[in-house]
Amino acid sequence: KNQVEQSPQSLIILEGKNCTLQCNYTVSPFSNLRWYKQDTGRGPVSLTIMTFSENTKSNGRYTATLDADTKQSSLHITASQLSDSASYICVVSEGGRRALTFGSGTRLQVQP
Amino acid sequence: NAGVTQTPKFQVLKTGQSMTLQCAQDMNHEYMSWYRQDPGMGLRLIHYSVGAGITDQGEVPNGYNVSRSTTEDFPLRLLSAAPSQTSVYFCASSPPSRGAGELFFGEGSRLTVL
């Protein structure tokens, strides 16, 4: 069964610090991996997409990495801000289909 | 640009009652879907549609019905509400793509069944 595991489940950091969120998946065949940000009480919003041939992609202070060999991805947040407080969801797409497997998310809290 | 609009945002039902969650999108997306989000679990697909007149079941379809009479609207019906259906429901749409494209989510509908 396709699975997406995220770690840690929750994380508290101080404003201005960096952090890294992890995503391990078993989805096969692999098509792409997206990171979504979900603010409390809102719907998820796509941050970035990683395809098989991409190792690193940045979106402002967010940098995603992908290692397709080990089936791992990470989302690195640089110089965190209070507005980064949210849940971050890793979603993996199965090749050639619309089938998606969702991780349960990492809840990040940035404290002043 | 409204995107994906869900109503109502909050709803409380008694066991056995029925209701419809509304979803509308103005992006002309063919693909629309409904998810439920429960604490500690990933989003789970309830039903989806690849175009007007076409619907299909997702991972957790029992107790829910959908229809897709227009490209814009994709309502989700709870036939006889049960406490296990207490959840936050998200409607999402996606532009045409080979495989899974980016999902655009609504703001969610929080449902409590007593």
Chai-1 contact restraints between the chains, C-beta under 6 A:
chainA,res_idxA,chainB,res_idxB,connection_type,confidence,min_distance_angstrom,max_distance_angstrom,comment,restraint_id
A,S31,B,G99,contact,1.0,0.0,6.0,A-B,restraint_1
A,R42,B,E107,contact,1.0,0.0,6.0,A-B,restraint_2
A,G43,B,F90,contact,1.0,0.0,6.0,A-B,restraint_3
A,G43,B,F105,contact,1.0,0.0,6.0,A-B,restraint_4
A,G43,B,G106,contact,1.0,0.0,6.0,A-B,restraint_5
A,G43,B,E107,contact,1.0,0.0,6.0,A-B,restraint_6
A,G43,B,G108,contact,1.0,0.0,6.0,A-B,restraint_7
A,P44,B,F105,contact,1.0,0.0,6.0,A-B,restraint_8
A,S46,B,E102,contact,1.0,0.0,6.0,A-B,restraint_9
A,S93,B,G99,contact,1.0,0.0,6.0,A-B,restraint_10
A,S93,B,A100,contact,1.0,0.0,6.0,A-B,restraint_11
A,G96,B,G99,contact,1.0,0.0,6.0,A-B,restraint_12
A,R98,B,A100,contact,1.0,0.0,6.0,A-B,restraint_13
A,L100,B,A100,contact,1.0,0.0,6.0,A-B,restraint_14
A,F102,B,G42,contact,1.0,0.0,6.0,A-B,restraint_15
A,F102,B,L43,contact,1.0,0.0,6.0,A-B,restraint_16
A,G103,B,G42,contact,1.0,0.0,6.0,A-B,restraint_17
A,S104,B,G40,contact,1.0,0.0,6.0,A-B,restraint_18
A,S104,B,M41,contact,1.0,0.0,6.0,A-B,restraint_19
A,S104,B,G42,contact,1.0,0.0,6.0,A-B,restraint_20
